[in-house]
Amino acid sequence: MEDIRNYINTLRHDFSKQSLTESDAHSNPIDQFSQWFHEAVDAKVNEPNAMTLCTVSAECKPSARILLLRNFNEKGFVFYTNYKSRKGEEIEMNQNAALLFFWPELERQVRIEGIIEKQSKEESDLYFNSRPRTSKLGAWTSPQSKVIRDRKMLDEAYGKFDKEYPGENVPRPEHWGGYVLKPQRIEFWQGRPSRLHDRLLFTNENDNWKIERLAP
Ligand SMILES: Cc1cc2nc3c(=O)[nH]c(=O)nc-3n(C[C@H](O)[C@H](O)[C@H](O)COP(=O)(O)O)c2cc1C
């Protein structure tokens, strides 16, 4: 145990792969995100669309978990989940949230903060219908975030929905769908030598994006 603590202290990585200057950056952060996302895919980053979502409860207590980004555009960043899950309940009470991407292979981090809204039922249907049947049944089966008796309970529930919805045409449960995080701040972080990293912050002011450099 002591060995692993000593080992942690030896972990030091000097970032040196790239830089991010004001003249390199796009004037619109969605274009900048798009460029970095493409580069993460090209660099074969493991699960490049995996991101941390941080929500805050009505009692101002934060909680974080990994989700998969499913779309992004000028309107925001889209993910899918169970509306009755812990995160769903927190979003219901407090729409402020943050997303975080870490692409270690590129020594990059992107921090996104804004307000979350539910996607329209039509958009959620469209995405739900594109999922494999097993995932559709999984959405019916799991009372996400609730305490359950045992694993068997999930297998039995899956079997029940498997019989109830034979074939590909599984309807979307009302409690499952998309959310869009509408960004107000997006920060692009590029690791640099000597811990003097590049940090460019975009802030939305009356539908215009202001760009500023932050100290590392
Ligand atoms: C790589 C990865 C991807 C995940 N993607 C999703 C996702 O897209 N939607 C989702 O609801 N949960 C996803 N999860 C599970 C969540 O991290 C979390 O366990 C679940 O959403 C329940 O969170 P909550 O109790 O805070 O609501 C993913 C987990 C991992 C590790």
The ligand as an ORCA input file, in Angstrom:
! r2SCAN-3c Opt
* xyz 0 1
  C     -17.864      4.856    -20.664
  C     -19.210      5.043    -19.983
  C     -20.270      5.520    -20.744
  C     -21.527      5.718    -20.146
  N     -22.534      6.252    -20.898
  C     -23.738      6.497    -20.318
  C     -24.776      7.152    -21.065
  O     -24.600      7.583    -22.222
  N     -25.971      7.329    -20.442
  C     -26.197      6.935    -19.143
  O     -27.313      7.117    -18.639
  N     -25.218      6.350    -18.410
  C     -23.997      6.121    -18.966
  N     -22.992      5.537    -18.219
  C     -23.277      5.183    -16.801
  C     -23.166      6.434    -15.915
  O     -21.795      6.725    -15.636
  C     -23.927      6.285    -14.577
  O     -23.513      5.123    -13.907
  C     -25.444      6.240    -14.768
  O     -25.883      7.137    -15.770
  C     -26.163      6.549    -13.464
  O     -25.795      7.826    -13.000
  P     -26.646      8.619    -11.902
  O     -26.992      7.625    -10.839
  O     -25.758      9.705    -11.404
  O     -27.887      9.169    -12.596
  C     -21.722      5.376    -18.778
  C     -20.632      4.914    -18.022
  C     -19.397      4.759    -18.617
  C     -18.232      4.301    -17.757
*
